[in-house]
Amino acid sequence: MLEALLRDLFNNAEKADKKTRRRSLKDLDRSAATLAAACKVVLDSSISDDNVRARLFNDLPRVTLEKALDEVNALIRPANDVFTSLWRSATAACAVSFPTYSLRLQPCWQGSGC
């Protein structure tokens, strides 16, 4: 029974994660395009090093670049982050179903050892 519960929890969390990632692709595309335009200016050898920042901020306002960078950073995640989000979902459900044991649930990659 616990195995079935955990399997369902992990499957549902994985589906939710994929759905969230698909929704964030539009934001990622927009931000990546903005950062690509910034890189184009930085890599343009016809612009002197002394003028790169001035040209960059002329073409793309600083606030636009900051927003794009924040969006990309928010969407980037470490390779093991899927497991962390799955673990949070599983432990939340276990806390409801098995409150006595939920206090001891801690993923091994967060310091408890495997």
C-alpha positions as a printed NumPy array, in Angstrom:
array([[  0.   ,   0.   ,   0.   ],
       [  2.785,   2.442,   0.873],
       [  4.569,   1.496,  -2.344],
       [  1.446,   2.256,  -4.392],
       [  0.962,   5.557,  -2.571],
       [  4.55 ,   6.617,  -3.174],
       [  4.421,   5.532,  -6.822],
       [  1.28 ,   7.625,  -7.348],
       [  2.823,  10.581,  -5.545],
       [  5.997,  10.463,  -7.599],
       [  4.077,  10.014, -10.873],
       [  1.771,  12.937, -10.08 ],
       [  4.661,  15.144,  -9.016],
       [  6.554,  14.293, -12.181],
       [  3.515,  15.132, -14.347],
       [  3.024,  18.429, -12.514],
       [  6.698,  19.255, -12.945],
       [  6.56 ,  18.588, -16.696],
       [  3.412,  20.7  , -17.032],
       [  5.051,  23.591, -15.173],
       [  8.18 ,  23.337, -17.322],
       [  6.113,  23.408, -20.532],
       [  4.3  ,  26.53 , -19.34 ],
       [  7.603,  28.234, -18.557],
       [  9.063,  27.626, -22.036],
       [  7.5  ,  30.811, -23.447],
       [  9.149,  32.866, -20.698],
       [ 12.433,  31.063, -21.223],
       [ 12.313,  31.694, -24.988],
       [ 11.685,  35.417, -24.496],
       [ 14.432,  35.761, -21.904],
       [ 16.889,  33.679, -23.927],
       [ 16.253,  35.883, -26.965],
       [ 16.968,  38.997, -24.896],
       [ 20.183,  37.528, -23.493],
       [ 21.216,  36.328, -26.965],
       [ 20.799,  39.887, -28.256],
       [ 23.003,  41.107, -25.399],
       [ 25.656,  38.518, -26.211],
       [ 25.562,  39.587, -29.848],
       [ 26.486,  43.123, -28.804],
       [ 29.235,  41.912, -26.457],
       [ 30.731,  39.68 , -29.156],
       [ 30.499,  42.282, -31.931],
       [ 34.142,  43.035, -32.701],
       [ 33.204,  46.292, -34.451],
       [ 32.246,  47.759, -31.062],
       [ 35.239,  48.815, -28.984],
       [ 35.589,  47.412, -25.492],
       [ 35.159,  50.925, -24.085],
       [ 31.782,  51.278, -25.797],
       [ 30.273,  47.829, -25.282],
       [ 28.276,  48.687, -22.137],
       [ 27.005,  51.967, -23.564],
       [ 25.905,  50.234, -26.761],
       [ 24.414,  47.317, -24.874],
       [ 22.308,  49.515, -22.598],
       [ 21.356,  51.67 , -25.557],
       [ 20.   ,  48.619, -27.407],
       [ 18.606,  46.85 , -24.34 ],
       [ 17.691,  48.808, -21.224],
       [ 19.314,  47.545, -18.046],
       [ 15.933,  46.691, -16.508],
       [ 15.128,  44.478, -19.529],
       [ 18.403,  42.606, -19.124],
       [ 17.902,  42.225, -15.372],
       [ 14.395,  40.859, -15.911],
       [ 15.612,  38.384, -18.548],
       [ 18.431,  37.24 , -16.29 ],
       [ 16.071,  36.811, -13.333],
       [ 13.628,  34.781, -15.453],
       [ 16.353,  32.499, -16.786],
       [ 17.846,  32.015, -13.326],
       [ 14.401,  31.161, -11.948],
       [ 13.905,  28.515, -14.639],
       [ 17.343,  26.952, -14.41 ],
       [ 17.554,  24.187, -11.872],
       [ 20.163,  21.722, -10.764],
       [ 20.05 ,  18.243, -12.257],
       [ 18.787,  16.712,  -9.   ],
       [ 16.055,  19.302,  -8.43 ],
       [ 13.393,  16.968,  -9.855],
       [ 14.131,  14.567,  -7.038],
       [ 13.899,  17.344,  -4.474],
       [ 10.467,  18.431,  -5.697],
       [  9.316,  14.821,  -5.89 ],
       [ 10.573,  14.253,  -2.359],
       [  8.701,  17.295,  -1.061],
       [  5.48 ,  16.018,  -2.628],
       [  5.973,  12.545,  -1.212],
       [  6.813,  13.722,   2.291],
       [  3.862,  16.111,   2.334],
       [  1.496,  13.286,   1.475],
       [  3.173,  10.953,   3.961],
       [  2.831,  13.57 ,   6.68 ],
       [ -0.92 ,  13.398,   6.209],
       [ -1.1  ,   9.598,   5.959],
       [  1.644,   8.679,   8.423],
       [  2.167,  11.602,  10.838],
       [  4.226,   9.558,  13.318],
       [  6.887,   8.702,  10.743],
       [  6.889,  11.897,   8.682],
       [  9.124,  13.732,  11.141],
       [ 11.935,  11.285,  10.36 ],
       [ 11.651,  11.532,   6.566],
       [ 14.642,  13.305,   5.128],
       [ 16.26 ,  12.705,   1.745],
       [ 19.739,  11.202,   1.93 ],
       [ 21.152,  13.861,  -0.389],
       [ 20.303,  16.492,   2.242],
       [ 22.62 ,  15.245,   4.93 ],
       [ 21.022,  12.198,   6.491],
       [ 23.144,   9.748,   4.49 ],
       [ 21.912,   6.915,   2.34 ]])
